[in-house]
Amino acid sequence: MKLMCLAMALALASGAAAAQSGNCSGCHDLDKRKIGPPFREIGARYKGDKSKAGEIVARMKEGKGHPKVAGTDAELRAAVEAALSAK
């Protein structure tokens, strides 16, 4: 799970399409709504807000407003930052 989210984050950060497997892509897509908003929408919503990544990571770890996600802070932050930078 952790590796899939990290792999997806790296794919998004490099401009590639979202990974097809892993827990993140089960609810999110690059540009289409699934259960959660698409990464491009998340990126547009919080564009320029440097404090949002930390807030989102905290919500993911606590299960507040997002299903609880296991992973290190670095793994979650990488995934969130990739989602926030999706264009």
PDB file of N, CA, C and O in Angstrom:
ATOM      1  N   MET A   1       0.833  -1.186   0.000  1.00  0.00           N
ATOM      2  CA  MET A   1       0.000   0.000   0.000  1.00  0.00           C
ATOM      3  C   MET A   1       0.872   1.242   0.000  1.00  0.00           C
ATOM      4  O   MET A   1       0.694   2.126  -0.838  1.00  0.00           O
ATOM      5  N   LYS A   2       1.807   1.318   0.924  1.00  0.00           N
ATOM      6  CA  LYS A   2       2.664   2.495   1.017  1.00  0.00           C
ATOM      7  C   LYS A   2       3.431   2.699  -0.285  1.00  0.00           C
ATOM      8  O   LYS A   2       3.526   3.814  -0.799  1.00  0.00           O
ATOM      9  N   LEU A   3       3.974   1.609  -0.806  1.00  0.00           N
ATOM     10  CA  LEU A   3       4.763   1.717  -2.029  1.00  0.00           C
ATOM     11  C   LEU A   3       3.907   2.120  -3.217  1.00  0.00           C
ATOM     12  O   LEU A   3       4.372   2.854  -4.088  1.00  0.00           O
ATOM     13  N   MET A   4       2.661   1.652  -3.268  1.00  0.00           N
ATOM     14  CA  MET A   4       1.785   2.019  -4.381  1.00  0.00           C
ATOM     15  C   MET A   4       1.471   3.507  -4.353  1.00  0.00           C
ATOM     16  O   MET A   4       1.503   4.167  -5.392  1.00  0.00           O
ATOM     17  N   CYS A   5       1.164   4.046  -3.163  1.00  0.00           N
ATOM     18  CA  CYS A   5       0.880   5.477  -3.056  1.00  0.00           C
ATOM     19  C   CYS A   5       2.116   6.296  -3.404  1.00  0.00           C
ATOM     20  O   CYS A   5       2.016   7.316  -4.085  1.00  0.00           O
ATOM     21  N   LEU A   6       3.274   5.853  -2.942  1.00  0.00           N
ATOM     22  CA  LEU A   6       4.513   6.550  -3.248  1.00  0.00           C
ATOM     23  C   LEU A   6       4.806   6.461  -4.737  1.00  0.00           C
ATOM     24  O   LEU A   6       5.226   7.446  -5.344  1.00  0.00           O
ATOM     25  N   ALA A   7       4.588   5.289  -5.336  1.00  0.00           N
ATOM     26  CA  ALA A   7       4.809   5.131  -6.774  1.00  0.00           C
ATOM     27  C   ALA A   7       3.871   6.050  -7.554  1.00  0.00           C
ATOM     28  O   ALA A   7       4.270   6.655  -8.549  1.00  0.00           O
ATOM     29  N   MET A   8       2.623   6.149  -7.097  1.00  0.00           N
ATOM     30  CA  MET A   8       1.686   7.031  -7.762  1.00  0.00           C
ATOM     31  C   MET A   8       2.117   8.482  -7.604  1.00  0.00           C
ATOM     32  O   MET A   8       2.019   9.271  -8.544  1.00  0.00           O
ATOM     33  N   ALA A   9       2.593   8.830  -6.419  1.00  0.00           N
ATOM     34  CA  ALA A   9       3.053  10.195  -6.184  1.00  0.00           C
ATOM     35  C   ALA A   9       4.208  10.533  -7.114  1.00  0.00           C
ATOM     36  O   ALA A   9       4.246  11.619  -7.692  1.00  0.00           O
ATOM     37  N   LEU A  10       5.143   9.613  -7.260  1.00  0.00           N
ATOM     38  CA  LEU A  10       6.263   9.856  -8.162  1.00  0.00           C
ATOM     39  C   LEU A  10       5.795   9.965  -9.604  1.00  0.00           C
ATOM     40  O   LEU A  10       6.309  10.781 -10.368  1.00  0.00           O
ATOM     41  N   ALA A  11       4.817   9.141  -9.976  1.00  0.00           N
ATOM     42  CA  ALA A  11       4.286   9.216 -11.336  1.00  0.00           C
ATOM     43  C   ALA A  11       3.614  10.555 -11.583  1.00  0.00           C
ATOM     44  O   ALA A  11       3.802  11.165 -12.636  1.00  0.00           O
ATOM     45  N   LEU A  12       2.834  11.012 -10.621  1.00  0.00           N
ATOM     46  CA  LEU A  12       2.172  12.307 -10.770  1.00  0.00           C
ATOM     47  C   LEU A  12       3.187  13.441 -10.808  1.00  0.00           C
ATOM     48  O   LEU A  12       3.063  14.367 -11.610  1.00  0.00           O
ATOM     49  N   ALA A  13       4.189  13.366  -9.939  1.00  0.00           N
ATOM     50  CA  ALA A  13       5.190  14.426  -9.883  1.00  0.00           C
ATOM     51  C   ALA A  13       5.968  14.521 -11.180  1.00  0.00           C
ATOM     52  O   ALA A  13       6.407  15.609 -11.553  1.00  0.00           O
ATOM     53  N   SER A  14       6.149  13.421 -11.868  1.00  0.00           N
ATOM     54  CA  SER A  14       6.899  13.444 -13.126  1.00  0.00           C
ATOM     55  C   SER A  14       5.999  13.733 -14.312  1.00  0.00           C
ATOM     56  O   SER A  14       6.471  13.764 -15.448  1.00  0.00           O
ATOM     57  N   GLY A  15       4.721  13.944 -14.072  1.00  0.00           N
ATOM     58  CA  GLY A  15       3.798  14.284 -15.154  1.00  0.00           C
ATOM     59  C   GLY A  15       3.171  13.071 -15.804  1.00  0.00           C
ATOM     60  O   GLY A  15       2.413  13.223 -16.762  1.00  0.00           O
ATOM     61  N   ALA A  16       3.459  11.865 -15.320  1.00  0.00           N
ATOM     62  CA  ALA A  16       2.872  10.654 -15.897  1.00  0.00           C
ATOM     63  C   ALA A  16       1.443  10.479 -15.388  1.00  0.00           C
ATOM     64  O   ALA A  16       1.023  11.155 -14.449  1.00  0.00           O
ATOM     65  N   ALA A  17       0.710   9.578 -16.007  1.00  0.00           N
ATOM     66  CA  ALA A  17      -0.667   9.291 -15.577  1.00  0.00           C
ATOM     67  C   ALA A  17      -0.641   8.623 -14.213  1.00  0.00           C
ATOM     68  O   ALA A  17       0.350   7.998 -13.834  1.00  0.00           O
ATOM     69  N   ALA A  18      -1.733   8.761 -13.483  1.00  0.00           N
ATOM     70  CA  ALA A  18      -1.819   8.147 -12.152  1.00  0.00           C
ATOM     71  C   ALA A  18      -1.682   6.641 -12.262  1.00  0.00           C
ATOM     72  O   ALA A  18      -2.127   6.031 -13.235  1.00  0.00           O
ATOM     73  N   ALA A  19      -1.073   6.062 -11.270  1.00  0.00           N
ATOM     74  CA  ALA A  19      -0.913   4.600 -11.245  1.00  0.00           C
ATOM     75  C   ALA A  19      -2.289   3.947 -11.200  1.00  0.00           C
ATOM     76  O   ALA A  19      -3.231   4.504 -10.636  1.00  0.00           O
ATOM     77  N   GLN A  20      -2.394   2.789 -11.785  1.00  0.00           N
ATOM     78  CA  GLN A  20      -3.684   2.108 -11.860  1.00  0.00           C
ATOM     79  C   GLN A  20      -3.980   1.268 -10.625  1.00  0.00           C
ATOM     80  O   GLN A  20      -5.111   0.814 -10.449  1.00  0.00           O
ATOM     81  N   SER A  21      -2.999   1.054  -9.778  1.00  0.00           N
ATOM     82  CA  SER A  21      -3.242   0.239  -8.595  1.00  0.00           C
ATOM     83  C   SER A  21      -2.806   0.996  -7.348  1.00  0.00           C
ATOM     84  O   SER A  21      -2.165   2.043  -7.437  1.00  0.00           O
ATOM     85  N   GLY A  22      -3.153   0.467  -6.211  1.00  0.00           N
ATOM     86  CA  GLY A  22      -2.822   1.123  -4.942  1.00  0.00           C
ATOM     87  C   GLY A  22      -4.061   1.726  -4.343  1.00  0.00           C
ATOM     88  O   GLY A  22      -5.064   1.923  -5.029  1.00  0.00           O
ATOM     89  N   ASN A  23      -3.995   2.018  -3.070  1.00  0.00           N
ATOM     90  CA  ASN A  23      -5.162   2.527  -2.371  1.00  0.00           C
ATOM     91  C   ASN A  23      -5.560   3.924  -2.808  1.00  0.00           C
ATOM     92  O   ASN A  23      -6.753   4.227  -2.858  1.00  0.00           O
ATOM     93  N   CYS A  24      -4.608   4.783  -3.124  1.00  0.00           N
ATOM     94  CA  CYS A  24      -4.947   6.156  -3.526  1.00  0.00           C
ATOM     95  C   CYS A  24      -5.768   6.153  -4.814  1.00  0.00           C
ATOM     96  O   CYS A  24      -6.787   6.836  -4.912  1.00  0.00           O
ATOM     97  N   SER A  25      -5.316   5.382  -5.791  1.00  0.00           N
ATOM     98  CA  SER A  25      -6.002   5.372  -7.075  1.00  0.00           C
ATOM     99  C   SER A  25      -7.322   4.617  -7.015  1.00  0.00           C
ATOM    100  O   SER A  25      -8.089   4.642  -7.978  1.00  0.00           O
ATOM    101  N   GLY A  26      -7.600   3.947  -5.901  1.00  0.00           N
ATOM    102  CA  GLY A  26      -8.904   3.329  -5.735  1.00  0.00           C
ATOM    103  C   GLY A  26     -10.000   4.370  -5.563  1.00  0.00           C
ATOM    104  O   GLY A  26     -11.151   4.129  -5.924  1.00  0.00           O
ATOM    105  N   CYS A  27      -9.647   5.518  -5.017  1.00  0.00           N
ATOM    106  CA  CYS A  27     -10.624   6.590  -4.766  1.00  0.00           C
ATOM    107  C   CYS A  27     -10.376   7.835  -5.604  1.00  0.00           C
ATOM    108  O   CYS A  27     -11.293   8.627  -5.824  1.00  0.00           O
ATOM    109  N   HIS A  28      -9.137   8.018  -6.078  1.00  0.00           N
ATOM    110  CA  HIS A  28      -8.777   9.219  -6.829  1.00  0.00           C
ATOM    111  C   HIS A  28      -8.233   8.852  -8.197  1.00  0.00           C
ATOM    112  O   HIS A  28      -7.614   7.803  -8.373  1.00  0.00           O
ATOM    113  N   ASP A  29      -8.471   9.723  -9.160  1.00  0.00           N
ATOM    114  CA  ASP A  29      -7.924   9.595 -10.505  1.00  0.00           C
ATOM    115  C   ASP A  29      -7.241  10.911 -10.815  1.00  0.00           C
ATOM    116  O   ASP A  29      -7.408  11.881 -10.075  1.00  0.00           O
ATOM    117  N   LEU A  30      -6.492  10.963 -11.869  1.00  0.00           N
ATOM    118  CA  LEU A  30      -5.822  12.203 -12.219  1.00  0.00           C
ATOM    119  C   LEU A  30      -6.816  13.291 -12.595  1.00  0.00           C
ATOM    120  O   LEU A  30      -6.698  14.426 -12.134  1.00  0.00           O
ATOM    121  N   ASP A  31      -7.795  12.954 -13.429  1.00  0.00           N
ATOM    122  CA  ASP A  31      -8.697  14.005 -13.903  1.00  0.00           C
ATOM    123  C   ASP A  31     -10.182  13.662 -13.867  1.00  0.00           C
ATOM    124  O   ASP A  31     -11.001  14.443 -14.350  1.00  0.00           O
ATOM    125  N   LYS A  32     -10.549  12.507 -13.302  1.00  0.00           N
ATOM    126  CA  LYS A  32     -11.961  12.138 -13.220  1.00  0.00           C
ATOM    127  C   LYS A  32     -12.334  11.857 -11.770  1.00  0.00           C
ATOM    128  O   LYS A  32     -11.540  11.312 -11.003  1.00  0.00           O
ATOM    129  N   ARG A  33     -13.560  12.240 -11.409  1.00  0.00           N
ATOM    130  CA  ARG A  33     -14.042  11.985 -10.050  1.00  0.00           C
ATOM    131  C   ARG A  33     -14.366  10.506  -9.909  1.00  0.00           C
ATOM    132  O   ARG A  33     -15.058   9.916 -10.738  1.00  0.00           O
ATOM    133  N   LYS A  34     -13.850   9.931  -8.842  1.00  0.00           N
ATOM    134  CA  LYS A  34     -14.221   8.574  -8.436  1.00  0.00           C
ATOM    135  C   LYS A  34     -14.971   8.755  -7.122  1.00  0.00           C
ATOM    136  O   LYS A  34     -16.007   9.418  -7.087  1.00  0.00           O
ATOM    137  N   ILE A  35     -14.466   8.184  -6.065  1.00  0.00           N
ATOM    138  CA  ILE A  35     -15.049   8.405  -4.739  1.00  0.00           C
ATOM    139  C   ILE A  35     -14.614   9.771  -4.223  1.00  0.00           C
ATOM    140  O   ILE A  35     -15.417  10.525  -3.674  1.00  0.00           O
ATOM    141  N   GLY A  36     -13.337  10.076  -4.405  1.00  0.00           N
ATOM    142  CA  GLY A  36     -12.780  11.358  -3.992  1.00  0.00           C
ATOM    143  C   GLY A  36     -12.512  12.231  -5.201  1.00  0.00           C
ATOM    144  O   GLY A  36     -12.624  11.772  -6.338  1.00  0.00           O
ATOM    145  N   PRO A  37     -12.161  13.476  -4.968  1.00  0.00           N
ATOM    146  CA  PRO A  37     -11.910  14.396  -6.086  1.00  0.00           C
ATOM    147  C   PRO A  37     -10.659  13.991  -6.866  1.00  0.00           C
ATOM    148  O   PRO A  37      -9.754  13.363  -6.316  1.00  0.00           O
ATOM    149  N   PRO A  38     -10.613  14.354  -8.151  1.00  0.00           N
ATOM    150  CA  PRO A  38      -9.420  14.056  -8.947  1.00  0.00           C
ATOM    151  C   PRO A  38      -8.221  14.885  -8.475  1.00  0.00           C
ATOM    152  O   PRO A  38      -8.377  15.972  -7.919  1.00  0.00           O
ATOM    153  N   PHE A  39      -7.029  14.348  -8.710  1.00  0.00           N
ATOM    154  CA  PHE A  39      -5.819  15.038  -8.281  1.00  0.00           C
ATOM    155  C   PHE A  39      -5.705  16.430  -8.893  1.00  0.00           C
ATOM    156  O   PHE A  39      -5.247  17.356  -8.223  1.00  0.00           O
ATOM    157  N   ARG A  40      -6.105  16.595 -10.132  1.00  0.00           N
ATOM    158  CA  ARG A  40      -6.031  17.932 -10.756  1.00  0.00           C
ATOM    159  C   ARG A  40      -6.925  18.928 -10.028  1.00  0.00           C
ATOM    160  O   ARG A  40      -6.557  20.092  -9.870  1.00  0.00           O
ATOM    161  N   GLU A  41      -8.093  18.481  -9.586  1.00  0.00           N
ATOM    162  CA  GLU A  41      -8.999  19.365  -8.846  1.00  0.00           C
ATOM    163  C   GLU A  41      -8.388  19.740  -7.492  1.00  0.00           C
ATOM    164  O   GLU A  41      -8.473  20.889  -7.060  1.00  0.00           O
ATOM    165  N   ILE A  42      -7.774  18.759  -6.831  1.00  0.00           N
ATOM    166  CA  ILE A  42      -7.125  19.024  -5.550  1.00  0.00           C
ATOM    167  C   ILE A  42      -5.994  20.029  -5.743  1.00  0.00           C
ATOM    168  O   ILE A  42      -5.855  20.977  -4.970  1.00  0.00           O
ATOM    169  N   GLY A  43      -5.193  19.815  -6.772  1.00  0.00           N
ATOM    170  CA  GLY A  43      -4.091  20.732  -7.061  1.00  0.00           C
ATOM    171  C   GLY A  43      -4.566  22.144  -7.343  1.00  0.00           C
ATOM    172  O   GLY A  43      -3.971  23.110  -6.864  1.00  0.00           O
ATOM    173  N   ALA A  44      -5.639  22.270  -8.120  1.00  0.00           N
ATOM    174  CA  ALA A  44      -6.182  23.591  -8.444  1.00  0.00           C
ATOM    175  C   ALA A  44      -6.778  24.266  -7.209  1.00  0.00           C
ATOM    176  O   ALA A  44      -6.638  25.475  -7.026  1.00  0.00           O
ATOM    177  N   ARG A  45      -7.440  23.479  -6.368  1.00  0.00           N
ATOM    178  CA  ARG A  45      -8.105  24.023  -5.189  1.00  0.00           C
ATOM    179  C   ARG A  45      -7.097  24.646  -4.220  1.00  0.00           C
ATOM    180  O   ARG A  45      -7.364  25.697  -3.637  1.00  0.00           O
ATOM    181  N   TYR A  46      -5.956  24.009  -4.049  1.00  0.00           N
ATOM    182  CA  TYR A  46      -4.986  24.461  -3.058  1.00  0.00           C
ATOM    183  C   TYR A  46      -3.735  25.071  -3.673  1.00  0.00           C
ATOM    184  O   TYR A  46      -2.708  25.187  -3.004  1.00  0.00           O
ATOM    185  N   LYS A  47      -3.812  25.454  -4.915  1.00  0.00           N
ATOM    186  CA  LYS A  47      -2.657  26.027  -5.611  1.00  0.00           C
ATOM    187  C   LYS A  47      -2.081  27.206  -4.830  1.00  0.00           C
ATOM    188  O   LYS A  47      -2.795  28.146  -4.479  1.00  0.00           O
ATOM    189  N   GLY A  48      -0.787  27.137  -4.569  1.00  0.00           N
ATOM    190  CA  GLY A  48      -0.104  28.229  -3.896  1.00  0.00           C
ATOM    191  C   GLY A  48      -0.203  28.226  -2.381  1.00  0.00           C
ATOM    192  O   GLY A  48       0.426  29.059  -1.728  1.00  0.00           O
ATOM    193  N   ASP A  49      -0.973  27.315  -1.804  1.00  0.00           N
ATOM    194  CA  ASP A  49      -1.128  27.264  -0.355  1.00  0.00           C
ATOM    195  C   ASP A  49      -0.150  26.238   0.213  1.00  0.00           C
ATOM    196  O   ASP A  49      -0.450  25.044   0.254  1.00  0.00           O
ATOM    197  N   LYS A  50       1.008  26.702   0.645  1.00  0.00           N
ATOM    198  CA  LYS A  50       2.086  25.828   1.110  1.00  0.00           C
ATOM    199  C   LYS A  50       1.735  25.078   2.403  1.00  0.00           C
ATOM    200  O   LYS A  50       2.331  24.039   2.687  1.00  0.00           O
ATOM    201  N   SER A  51       0.787  25.585   3.181  1.00  0.00           N
ATOM    202  CA  SER A  51       0.441  24.948   4.455  1.00  0.00           C
ATOM    203  C   SER A  51      -0.501  23.759   4.288  1.00  0.00           C
ATOM    204  O   SER A  51      -0.652  22.966   5.217  1.00  0.00           O
ATOM    205  N   LYS A  52      -1.129  23.620   3.139  1.00  0.00           N
ATOM    206  CA  LYS A  52      -2.142  22.587   2.951  1.00  0.00           C
ATOM    207  C   LYS A  52      -1.590  21.176   3.020  1.00  0.00           C
ATOM    208  O   LYS A  52      -2.267  20.292   3.545  1.00  0.00           O
ATOM    209  N   ALA A  53      -0.389  20.926   2.511  1.00  0.00           N
ATOM    210  CA  ALA A  53       0.156  19.571   2.502  1.00  0.00           C
ATOM    211  C   ALA A  53       0.205  18.992   3.913  1.00  0.00           C
ATOM    212  O   ALA A  53      -0.205  17.851   4.130  1.00  0.00           O
ATOM    213  N   GLY A  54       0.695  19.758   4.856  1.00  0.00           N
ATOM    214  CA  GLY A  54       0.766  19.294   6.240  1.00  0.00           C
ATOM    215  C   GLY A  54      -0.607  19.014   6.827  1.00  0.00           C
ATOM    216  O   GLY A  54      -0.786  18.036   7.552  1.00  0.00           O
ATOM    217  N   GLU A  55      -1.575  19.864   6.518  1.00  0.00           N
ATOM    218  CA  GLU A  55      -2.943  19.670   7.004  1.00  0.00           C
ATOM    219  C   GLU A  55      -3.545  18.395   6.441  1.00  0.00           C
ATOM    220  O   GLU A  55      -4.171  17.626   7.171  1.00  0.00           O
ATOM    221  N   ILE A  56      -3.360  18.169   5.154  1.00  0.00           N
ATOM    222  CA  ILE A  56      -3.934  16.989   4.508  1.00  0.00           C
ATOM    223  C   ILE A  56      -3.281  15.717   5.043  1.00  0.00           C
ATOM    224  O   ILE A  56      -3.970  14.727   5.290  1.00  0.00           O
ATOM    225  N   VAL A  57      -1.969  15.734   5.221  1.00  0.00           N
ATOM    226  CA  VAL A  57      -1.273  14.575   5.791  1.00  0.00           C
ATOM    227  C   VAL A  57      -1.828  14.264   7.174  1.00  0.00           C
ATOM    228  O   VAL A  57      -2.079  13.101   7.490  1.00  0.00           O
ATOM    229  N   ALA A  58      -2.020  15.270   7.991  1.00  0.00           N
ATOM    230  CA  ALA A  58      -2.557  15.065   9.342  1.00  0.00           C
ATOM    231  C   ALA A  58      -3.960  14.460   9.285  1.00  0.00           C
ATOM    232  O   ALA A  58      -4.273  13.548  10.051  1.00  0.00           O
ATOM    233  N   ARG A  59      -4.804  14.963   8.384  1.00  0.00           N
ATOM    234  CA  ARG A  59      -6.159  14.420   8.252  1.00  0.00           C
ATOM    235  C   ARG A  59      -6.129  12.970   7.792  1.00  0.00           C
ATOM    236  O   ARG A  59      -6.926  12.156   8.257  1.00  0.00           O
ATOM    237  N   MET A  60      -5.215  12.639   6.881  1.00  0.00           N
ATOM    238  CA  MET A  60      -5.100  11.267   6.401  1.00  0.00           C
ATOM    239  C   MET A  60      -4.658  10.330   7.523  1.00  0.00           C
ATOM    240  O   MET A  60      -5.168   9.216   7.639  1.00  0.00           O
ATOM    241  N   LYS A  61      -3.721  10.773   8.340  1.00  0.00           N
ATOM    242  CA  LYS A  61      -3.226   9.939   9.440  1.00  0.00           C
ATOM    243  C   LYS A  61      -4.280   9.749  10.531  1.00  0.00           C
ATOM    244  O   LYS A  61      -4.360   8.684  11.143  1.00  0.00           O
ATOM    245  N   GLU A  62      -5.090  10.788  10.772  1.00  0.00           N
ATOM    246  CA  GLU A  62      -6.096  10.751  11.827  1.00  0.00           C
ATOM    247  C   GLU A  62      -7.434  10.192  11.348  1.00  0.00           C
ATOM    248  O   GLU A  62      -8.277   9.819  12.164  1.00  0.00           O
ATOM    249  N   GLY A  63      -7.631  10.131  10.040  1.00  0.00           N
ATOM    250  CA  GLY A  63      -8.909   9.680   9.508  1.00  0.00           C
ATOM    251  C   GLY A  63      -9.999  10.727   9.622  1.00  0.00           C
ATOM    252  O   GLY A  63     -11.171  10.390   9.791  1.00  0.00           O
ATOM    253  N   LYS A  64      -9.622  11.999   9.531  1.00  0.00           N
ATOM    254  CA  LYS A  64     -10.591  13.102   9.620  1.00  0.00           C
ATOM    255  C   LYS A  64     -10.800  13.709   8.235  1.00  0.00           C
ATOM    256  O   LYS A  64      -9.914  14.377   7.702  1.00  0.00           O
ATOM    257  N   GLY A  65     -11.976  13.473   7.660  1.00  0.00           N
ATOM    258  CA  GLY A  65     -12.282  14.012   6.344  1.00  0.00           C
ATOM    259  C   GLY A  65     -11.652  13.215   5.215  1.00  0.00           C
ATOM    260  O   GLY A  65     -11.793  13.573   4.045  1.00  0.00           O
ATOM    261  N   HIS A  66     -10.967  12.149   5.553  1.00  0.00           N
ATOM    262  CA  HIS A  66     -10.318  11.270   4.579  1.00  0.00           C
ATOM    263  C   HIS A  66     -10.138   9.940   5.288  1.00  0.00           C
ATOM    264  O   HIS A  66      -9.827   9.926   6.479  1.00  0.00           O
ATOM    265  N   PRO A  67     -10.321   8.826   4.600  1.00  0.00           N
ATOM    266  CA  PRO A  67     -10.068   7.542   5.272  1.00  0.00           C
ATOM    267  C   PRO A  67      -8.655   7.494   5.856  1.00  0.00           C
ATOM    268  O   PRO A  67      -7.710   8.017   5.266  1.00  0.00           O
ATOM    269  N   LYS A  68      -8.528   6.871   7.000  1.00  0.00           N
ATOM    270  CA  LYS A  68      -7.229   6.765   7.665  1.00  0.00           C
ATOM    271  C   LYS A  68      -6.254   6.007   6.767  1.00  0.00           C
ATOM    272  O   LYS A  68      -6.587   4.960   6.213  1.00  0.00           O
ATOM    273  N   VAL A  69      -5.048   6.552   6.634  1.00  0.00           N
ATOM    274  CA  VAL A  69      -4.034   5.971   5.764  1.00  0.00           C
ATOM    275  C   VAL A  69      -2.779   5.702   6.584  1.00  0.00           C
ATOM    276  O   VAL A  69      -2.304   6.572   7.314  1.00  0.00           O
ATOM    277  N   ALA A  70      -2.251   4.502   6.458  1.00  0.00           N
ATOM    278  CA  ALA A  70      -1.009   4.149   7.140  1.00  0.00           C
ATOM    279  C   ALA A  70       0.165   4.512   6.245  1.00  0.00           C
ATOM    280  O   ALA A  70       0.088   4.380   5.024  1.00  0.00           O
ATOM    281  N   GLY A  71       1.219   4.956   6.839  1.00  0.00           N
ATOM    282  CA  GLY A  71       2.426   5.302   6.104  1.00  0.00           C
ATOM    283  C   GLY A  71       3.256   6.265   6.922  1.00  0.00           C
ATOM    284  O   GLY A  71       2.774   6.866   7.882  1.00  0.00           O
ATOM    285  N   THR A  72       4.499   6.403   6.532  1.00  0.00           N
ATOM    286  CA  THR A  72       5.350   7.359   7.224  1.00  0.00           C
ATOM    287  C   THR A  72       4.953   8.762   6.812  1.00  0.00           C
ATOM    288  O   THR A  72       4.295   8.960   5.791  1.00  0.00           O
ATOM    289  N   ASP A  73       5.354   9.721   7.603  1.00  0.00           N
ATOM    290  CA  ASP A  73       5.077  11.112   7.248  1.00  0.00           C
ATOM    291  C   ASP A  73       5.674  11.445   5.881  1.00  0.00           C
ATOM    292  O   ASP A  73       5.049  12.141   5.081  1.00  0.00           O
ATOM    293  N   ALA A  74       6.873  10.950   5.617  1.00  0.00           N
ATOM    294  CA  ALA A  74       7.532  11.240   4.338  1.00  0.00           C
ATOM    295  C   ALA A  74       6.766  10.638   3.166  1.00  0.00           C
ATOM    296  O   ALA A  74       6.619  11.280   2.126  1.00  0.00           O
ATOM    297  N   GLU A  75       6.278   9.412   3.326  1.00  0.00           N
ATOM    298  CA  GLU A  75       5.514   8.770   2.247  1.00  0.00           C
ATOM    299  C   GLU A  75       4.209   9.511   1.988  1.00  0.00           C
ATOM    300  O   GLU A  75       3.858   9.781   0.840  1.00  0.00           O
ATOM    301  N   LEU A  76       3.499   9.834   3.051  1.00  0.00           N
ATOM    302  CA  LEU A  76       2.231  10.541   2.892  1.00  0.00           C
ATOM    303  C   LEU A  76       2.452  11.936   2.323  1.00  0.00           C
ATOM    304  O   LEU A  76       1.701  12.382   1.455  1.00  0.00           O
ATOM    305  N   ARG A  77       3.470  12.618   2.805  1.00  0.00           N
ATOM    306  CA  ARG A  77       3.757  13.962   2.306  1.00  0.00           C
ATOM    307  C   ARG A  77       4.103  13.931   0.822  1.00  0.00           C
ATOM    308  O   ARG A  77       3.665  14.799   0.066  1.00  0.00           O
ATOM    309  N   ALA A  78       4.886  12.941   0.398  1.00  0.00           N
ATOM    310  CA  ALA A  78       5.238  12.820  -1.027  1.00  0.00           C
ATOM    311  C   ALA A  78       3.998  12.610  -1.874  1.00  0.00           C
ATOM    312  O   ALA A  78       3.865  13.210  -2.940  1.00  0.00           O
ATOM    313  N   ALA A  79       3.087  11.762  -1.408  1.00  0.00           N
ATOM    314  CA  ALA A  79       1.849  11.511  -2.141  1.00  0.00           C
ATOM    315  C   ALA A  79       0.982  12.770  -2.201  1.00  0.00           C
ATOM    316  O   ALA A  79       0.437  13.105  -3.253  1.00  0.00           O
ATOM    317  N   VAL A  80       0.859  13.461  -1.072  1.00  0.00           N
ATOM    318  CA  VAL A  80       0.040  14.680  -1.028  1.00  0.00           C
ATOM    319  C   VAL A  80       0.647  15.781  -1.896  1.00  0.00           C
ATOM    320  O   VAL A  80      -0.072  16.445  -2.643  1.00  0.00           O
ATOM    321  N   GLU A  81       1.929  15.975  -1.806  1.00  0.00           N
ATOM    322  CA  GLU A  81       2.574  17.014  -2.613  1.00  0.00           C
ATOM    323  C   GLU A  81       2.439  16.716  -4.100  1.00  0.00           C
ATOM    324  O   GLU A  81       2.272  17.632  -4.904  1.00  0.00           O
ATOM    325  N   ALA A  82       2.510  15.441  -4.470  1.00  0.00           N
ATOM    326  CA  ALA A  82       2.303  15.092  -5.873  1.00  0.00           C
ATOM    327  C   ALA A  82       0.874  15.424  -6.307  1.00  0.00           C
ATOM    328  O   ALA A  82       0.654  15.959  -7.394  1.00  0.00           O
ATOM    329  N   ALA A  83      -0.093  15.100  -5.442  1.00  0.00           N
ATOM    330  CA  ALA A  83      -1.488  15.415  -5.765  1.00  0.00           C
ATOM    331  C   ALA A  83      -1.682  16.928  -5.873  1.00  0.00           C
ATOM    332  O   ALA A  83      -2.376  17.400  -6.772  1.00  0.00           O
ATOM    333  N   LEU A  84      -1.082  17.676  -4.977  1.00  0.00           N
ATOM    334  CA  LEU A  84      -1.232  19.131  -5.008  1.00  0.00           C
ATOM    335  C   LEU A  84      -0.545  19.756  -6.220  1.00  0.00           C
ATOM    336  O   LEU A  84      -0.919  20.849  -6.647  1.00  0.00           O
ATOM    337  N   SER A  85       0.451  19.075  -6.774  1.00  0.00           N
ATOM    338  CA  SER A  85       1.151  19.634  -7.931  1.00  0.00           C
ATOM    339  C   SER A  85       0.595  19.125  -9.254  1.00  0.00           C
ATOM    340  O   SER A  85       1.090  19.499 -10.318  1.00  0.00           O
ATOM    341  N   ALA A  86      -0.431  18.273  -9.200  1.00  0.00           N
ATOM    342  CA  ALA A  86      -1.013  17.719 -10.442  1.00  0.00           C
ATOM    343  C   ALA A  86      -1.579  18.849 -11.291  1.00  0.00           C
ATOM    344  O   ALA A  86      -2.292  19.720 -10.793  1.00  0.00           O
ATOM    345  N   LYS A  87      -1.258  18.822 -12.557  1.00  0.00           N
ATOM    346  CA  LYS A  87      -1.734  19.861 -13.487  1.00  0.00           C
ATOM    347  C   LYS A  87      -2.522  19.240 -14.602  1.00  0.00           C
ATOM    348  O   LYS A  87      -3.007  19.948 -15.485  1.00  0.00           O
TER     349      LYS A  87
END
